[in-house]
Amino acid sequence: MREQRINHMEYISGMEVLESDILEQVINCMEAYNYDKYTAADVRKALNHDFRTVEDFAILLSPAAEPFLEEMAKLAQEETRKHFGNSIYMFTPLYLANYCENYCIYCGFNCHNKIRRARLNSEEIEKEMQAIAETGLEEVLLLTGESRKMSDVEYIGEACKIASKYFKMVGLEVYPMNSDEYEYLRQCGADFVTVFQETYNSDKYETLHLAGHKRIFPYRFNTQERALKGGMRGVGFAALLGLDDFRKDAFATGMHAYLLQRKYPHAEITFSCPRLRPIINNDKINPKDVHEPQLLQVITAYRLFMPFANITISTRECERFRDNVIGLVATKISAGVSTGIGSHVEEIDDTGDDQFEIADSRSVEEVYQAIKARGLQPVTNDYVYV
């Protein structure tokens, strides 16, 4: 007998409901998006525009644009240098805990996957942050599995307070929260919130997220807006490319960011462009139809559509690809990365397993030198607090 599952489109008690029409706008645009209708002439027209419209963005993500990838990359590079100069921002993620209450079939942290679970205490968090700060980095991204029980808001807030002693910029990639909780974390020192929608196809989303709060599609979708209402300076967007039709997911991601920035013009916007990676107990997970040329097409389309947005390139990609992308379009790169728990100092024994396999394991210094070798400027911080 099939297990009775909660409706993935209905809010659970305690979840903040926003009066916002952005979700409806994004889904309507995505469902109407027919990328096969575009031609080479459409692509040429879009590339010739000084400012790209929503329609241009749709065209640049289409199969018709693939033969123009070299030209897209050149134009995207020009836009990147115009708005960001030669600067490449460096950061590292710090995984605080890998306990999770969600059952997402593609994620190594999912509650049914048999992995070693761990959670850093305050002393261990401080040791990890000290070790990261000693590398010269001044931006950290704090991550947890999605478990309010094991990583409650106060626990994350304490981690933010510790991080603020060592870093100028503190980002969060944790479970979605209500706006008052984001306001509390902002007061604790958090600056930025990133959430992966995973896929914007709600029907596909339902089949991938079988249990837990993450199953509720609209609550996850509206996370960035709640974070901005809570006072966060910036928000990040991503679909996990390969879960569903990557062109439609990339189009929806761009539309989500575009519409939210029009509503909140002060918000700093960042795109991440992750592809599926193998996880513990399942090495068959890999992106479908999203090879490096397609990934580069998505990244360059983001840049041409939203020239001022930061674009992060993850260690899910190999060092060769990452080094090429920072020379073209990406503005943020992670370094010294581990997706496990307690991996930056040797004296933490109770380490937890990794969320997924990384493809670029270079140290902070190695990435720093790779950036310089391309004639670019590694930047660890560009914020001054007065």
Helices and strands as residue ranges (DSSP letters): H 22-32, G 35-37, H 40-48, H 54-60, G 63-68, H 69-84, E 87-97, E 103-104, H 122-133, E 139-144, H 153-166, E 169-173, H 179-188, E 192-198, H 202-208, E 209-211, G 213-215, H 217-221, H 223-229, E 234-239, H 246-263, E 268-272, H 292-305, E 310-313, H 319-326, E 332-334, H 364-373, E 377-379
